[in-house]
Amino acid sequence: MRRFSPFALAAIAVLTLSTAAFAKPTPVPGGAKQIEGVDAVYPNAAFNGFVRIVPKYFGPERSSDNVIEHPADPNQQVLVFEAIISDGRSQPYMDDPSIRLADADGVTADTRSVEPNGIILQQASAAKLHVVFWAPKDFVPDHIVFTCQSTKCKAIRIHLKH
């Protein structure tokens, strides 16, 4: 039987403990990107396996937007997102998705209207998507999040250029 000196045992213990002390911590689940999704940068298209979204416009309200309701608060602004949404599967896509505008911290603006209300797309068909948001005038938009409600598809995050 071999015997180790107390100094050798102490050195092994120190090396073992120091290696454990520098191990990477286990990340806490959740956080800002807890929804699995597909990322794109405006104006590039994004496809999540169900629908393809091709952004066409994001910015202040235009006269052609025909926004019916405006905020009474003068510190609020109207922002518009317009895109083409198309079915990318061999089956119809039917859902009432959530579409949110968020700043870099994840704070969302008020989604006032989504047209069409409830999306039904036949195979290989497309529709014009028109979304109106109300946000404080000092709100700095960072990304738009498209989340399916009844369909089990990945969220789409469209990052806006600053």
Helices and strands as residue ranges (DSSP letters): H 6-21, E 37-41, E 46-47, E 51-60, G 63-65, E 76-87, E 93-95, E 98-102, E 110-115, E 119-121, E 126-136, E 143-147, E 155-159
